[in-house]
Amino acid sequence: MLTLLLIVLANVVSTLISISLAALLSFRLLSGVVDKMVSIAAGVLLATALVQLLPEAMGSNLEPDTFGWVLTGGIVGFFILEKLTLIHHTHHHEGDEHRHPHGYDAQEAGRGAWPILVGDAFHNFGDGAVIAAAFLLDLRAGVLTTCAVFAHEVPHEIGDFMILLNAGFVRRRAFMFMVISGMSAVLGGVTGYLLLDTYRALLPYTLLIAAASFVYIALSDLLPEMMRRKPLSDSLPEVALVLFGVALAGLVRAVFKGA
């Protein structure tokens, strides 16, 4: 019962803080802060996937071939879902330095704000299930995975806020609907707990899919944001922030060692 309480608490706190922080940054258009958070998120996601989730999955009874195929299938699956626009990872906004044409977000919003909210609900449900799987493993994995989800969700939610605002939502309405969509993470967490606690054999597969998700997001979406040709004065801070994200994940892992 304590594990379920931790799962619900982690999802509620992560969702509310990430959406509130995203709203604050969106409404003030602090593009420099957003870009820094993208860099940190990349490091946290990679470290969590490669140092925590994958080793834990490897420690199960999965055959090496099965391990490789599930991980590959997860990465390819997320690629297909994104191509079908069933998931999206937007971190852009007007006034940033990504050299999009003027009106980029308005064009993005033209696809419809409601599909964005529905897609986010499914995305958050999956995040909740991932957090549940990690807490069922141990406290350290749960905290580290929650941090990784939070680090990614802040810049992700900022992009969604800008799309909703460009679609005509007033700030209060955009915030309210983002919270409603975000609370699907709690449902995902409870569902994940009930399912995985009953069928423990599914846990290593869930960890592999979670790791595939983190690696895919970091390598296909976050790091490419930083790969554009830039002067050394801009590139060095980005590298430092990615390394800071890796170190942050390592710190959390060390603090909760043996928990």
VMD Tcl script that draws the C-alpha trace (Angstrom):
set ca {
  {0.00 0.00 0.00}
  {2.92 2.34 0.74}
  {4.28 1.74 -2.77}
  {0.93 2.69 -4.32}
  {0.84 5.85 -2.19}
  {4.36 6.78 -3.36}
  {3.38 6.17 -7.00}
  {0.31 8.40 -6.74}
  {2.22 11.09 -4.83}
  {5.12 11.04 -7.33}
  {2.77 11.42 -10.28}
  {0.66 14.17 -8.69}
  {3.66 16.22 -7.54}
  {5.60 15.73 -10.80}
  {2.58 16.68 -12.91}
  {1.54 19.75 -10.93}
  {5.07 21.14 -10.56}
  {6.04 20.51 -14.19}
  {2.85 22.11 -15.55}
  {3.07 25.06 -13.14}
  {6.73 25.69 -13.99}
  {5.99 25.28 -17.70}
  {3.15 27.79 -17.43}
  {5.37 30.31 -15.66}
  {8.10 30.02 -18.29}
  {5.62 29.99 -21.18}
  {3.78 33.09 -20.07}
  {7.07 34.95 -19.64}
  {8.70 33.47 -22.76}
  {12.03 32.84 -21.05}
  {13.52 31.04 -24.06}
  {17.02 30.91 -22.60}
  {15.77 28.99 -19.56}
  {13.78 26.60 -21.76}
  {16.83 25.76 -23.87}
  {18.88 25.08 -20.73}
  {16.20 22.73 -19.41}
  {16.19 20.80 -22.70}
  {19.93 20.20 -22.33}
  {19.61 19.04 -18.72}
  {16.66 16.79 -19.59}
  {18.71 15.03 -22.29}
  {21.39 14.11 -19.77}
  {18.92 12.95 -17.12}
  {16.96 10.79 -19.57}
  {20.05 9.08 -21.00}
  {21.60 8.40 -17.62}
  {18.35 7.06 -16.17}
  {17.79 4.75 -19.14}
  {21.35 3.44 -19.48}
  {22.49 3.37 -15.84}
  {19.28 2.49 -13.98}
  {16.52 0.97 -16.11}
  {18.53 -1.17 -18.55}
  {20.78 -2.75 -15.89}
  {17.72 -3.60 -13.79}
  {16.05 -5.24 -16.81}
  {19.28 -7.11 -17.57}
  {19.22 -8.51 -14.05}
  {15.98 -10.36 -14.81}
  {15.68 -13.77 -16.45}
  {15.20 -12.38 -19.97}
  {17.20 -14.06 -22.71}
  {19.75 -11.71 -24.37}
  {17.94 -12.01 -27.71}
  {14.62 -11.12 -26.08}
  {16.26 -8.19 -24.30}
  {17.63 -6.83 -27.59}
  {14.43 -7.32 -29.56}
  {12.20 -5.69 -26.93}
  {14.53 -2.68 -26.71}
  {14.74 -2.39 -30.50}
  {10.99 -2.83 -30.86}
  {10.40 -0.11 -28.29}
  {12.61 2.43 -30.04}
  {11.19 1.61 -33.50}
  {7.67 1.64 -32.04}
  {8.08 5.14 -30.63}
  {9.45 6.26 -34.00}
  {6.37 4.88 -35.77}
  {4.01 6.44 -33.23}
  {5.64 9.83 -33.69}
  {5.48 9.52 -37.48}
  {1.77 8.81 -37.10}
  {1.58 11.92 -34.83}
  {0.15 9.78 -32.03}
  {2.85 11.16 -29.78}
  {4.74 14.42 -30.09}
  {7.55 16.17 -28.27}
  {7.33 19.89 -28.87}
  {9.95 22.19 -27.30}
  {9.67 25.17 -29.66}
  {8.10 28.58 -29.22}
  {8.00 31.92 -30.94}
  {11.04 34.02 -30.18}
  {13.44 31.12 -29.67}
  {16.67 30.74 -31.62}
  {15.69 27.68 -33.63}
  {15.14 29.72 -36.82}
  {11.62 28.55 -37.49}
  {9.57 30.79 -39.80}
  {7.45 33.42 -38.12}
  {4.12 31.94 -37.07}
  {5.57 28.46 -36.55}
  {3.53 27.81 -33.42}
  {0.38 29.19 -34.98}
  {0.88 26.69 -37.79}
  {1.42 23.93 -35.22}
  {-1.75 25.02 -33.45}
  {-3.60 24.80 -36.74}
  {-3.46 21.03 -36.37}
  {-5.90 21.45 -33.49}
  {-5.45 22.02 -29.78}
  {-7.73 19.16 -28.75}
  {-5.65 16.43 -30.41}
  {-2.66 17.89 -28.53}
  {-4.49 17.50 -25.21}
  {-5.71 13.98 -26.03}
  {-2.24 12.95 -27.17}
  {-0.77 14.39 -23.96}
  {-3.25 12.41 -21.88}
  {-2.04 9.14 -23.43}
  {1.57 10.28 -23.11}
  {1.11 11.11 -19.43}
  {-0.71 7.82 -18.80}
  {2.36 6.04 -20.13}
  {4.65 8.15 -17.94}
  {2.56 7.21 -14.91}
  {2.86 3.50 -15.73}
  {6.64 3.88 -16.15}
  {6.91 5.53 -12.72}
  {4.82 2.72 -11.22}
  {7.10 0.08 -12.72}
  {10.16 1.85 -11.31}
  {8.72 2.12 -7.79}
  {7.76 -1.56 -7.86}
  {11.45 -2.25 -8.49}
  {12.75 -0.13 -5.59}
  {12.59 3.37 -4.14}
  {15.79 4.53 -5.87}
  {14.52 3.54 -9.31}
  {11.19 5.21 -8.61}
  {12.70 8.53 -7.54}
  {15.20 8.57 -10.41}
  {12.53 7.76 -13.00}
  {10.23 10.43 -11.57}
  {13.08 12.96 -11.91}
  {13.67 11.87 -15.51}
  {9.99 12.21 -16.40}
  {9.85 15.62 -14.70}
  {12.99 16.86 -16.49}
  {11.53 15.98 -19.86}
  {7.98 17.12 -19.16}
  {8.81 20.75 -18.33}
  {10.14 21.71 -21.80}
  {7.56 19.40 -23.40}
  {4.68 21.13 -21.58}
  {6.08 24.56 -22.50}
  {5.80 23.67 -26.18}
  {2.22 22.50 -25.64}
  {1.32 25.67 -23.73}
  {2.50 27.80 -26.65}
  {0.45 25.72 -29.10}
  {-2.68 26.11 -26.95}
  {-2.16 29.85 -26.55}
  {-1.70 30.23 -30.30}
  {-4.87 28.19 -30.80}
  {-6.82 30.84 -28.88}
  {-6.87 29.45 -25.34}
  {-6.64 32.07 -22.60}
  {-3.93 31.37 -20.03}
  {-6.24 30.13 -17.27}
  {-8.11 27.80 -19.64}
  {-4.87 26.44 -21.10}
  {-3.53 25.75 -17.61}
  {-6.75 24.05 -16.49}
  {-6.87 21.71 -19.48}
  {-3.17 20.92 -19.20}
  {-3.70 19.89 -15.56}
  {-6.70 17.73 -16.50}
  {-4.66 16.07 -19.24}
  {-1.67 15.69 -16.91}
  {-3.69 13.92 -14.23}
  {-3.96 10.91 -16.53}
  {-0.48 10.14 -15.18}
  {-2.08 9.22 -11.86}
  {-4.45 6.84 -13.63}
  {-1.49 5.35 -15.48}
  {0.39 4.95 -12.21}
  {-2.47 3.17 -10.45}
  {-3.15 0.96 -13.48}
  {0.53 0.14 -13.79}
  {0.76 -0.73 -10.10}
  {-2.27 -3.04 -10.15}
  {-1.19 -4.78 -13.36}
  {2.52 -5.11 -12.67}
  {2.12 -6.05 -9.01}
  {-0.08 -8.95 -10.12}
  {1.99 -9.94 -13.14}
  {5.57 -9.41 -11.99}
  {6.89 -11.18 -15.10}
  {5.89 -8.09 -17.11}
  {8.13 -5.78 -15.06}
  {11.42 -6.24 -17.01}
  {9.55 -5.70 -20.30}
  {8.06 -2.48 -18.93}
  {11.49 -1.29 -17.83}
  {12.88 -1.97 -21.31}
  {10.04 -0.05 -22.97}
  {10.61 2.82 -20.52}
  {14.33 2.83 -21.32}
  {13.54 2.77 -25.05}
  {11.24 5.77 -24.56}
  {13.88 7.79 -22.69}
  {16.63 6.96 -25.22}
  {14.37 7.76 -28.16}
  {13.29 11.11 -26.75}
  {16.85 12.11 -25.87}
  {18.48 11.05 -29.16}
  {15.74 11.93 -31.64}
  {14.32 15.07 -30.09}
  {16.42 16.72 -27.39}
  {20.02 16.30 -28.54}
  {19.28 17.24 -32.21}
  {18.08 20.61 -30.86}
  {21.69 21.23 -29.87}
  {23.37 19.84 -32.99}
  {22.81 22.86 -35.20}
  {25.96 24.78 -36.13}
  {26.67 27.24 -33.33}
  {29.66 29.19 -32.06}
  {31.80 27.52 -29.40}
  {30.56 30.01 -26.83}
  {27.04 28.56 -27.21}
  {28.03 24.92 -27.62}
  {30.18 24.60 -24.50}
  {27.38 25.59 -22.07}
  {25.06 23.10 -23.78}
  {27.59 20.30 -23.33}
  {28.11 21.33 -19.72}
  {24.34 21.26 -19.07}
  {23.98 17.78 -20.60}
  {26.80 16.58 -18.34}
  {25.09 18.30 -15.42}
  {21.94 16.31 -16.21}
  {23.95 13.09 -16.20}
  {25.59 14.07 -12.89}
  {22.19 14.97 -11.42}
  {20.85 11.51 -12.24}
  {23.98 9.99 -10.70}
  {23.51 12.06 -7.56}
  {19.92 10.94 -7.12}
  {21.01 7.34 -7.68}
  {23.73 7.67 -5.04}
  {21.48 9.37 -2.47}
  {18.89 6.59 -2.70}
  {21.42 3.76 -2.93}
  {20.19 0.76 -1.03}
  {16.73 2.26 -0.55}
}
mol new
graphics top color blue
foreach p $ca { graphics top sphere $p radius 0.5 }
foreach p [lrange $ca 0 end-1] q [lrange $ca 1 end] { graphics top cylinder $p $q radius 0.2 }
display resetview
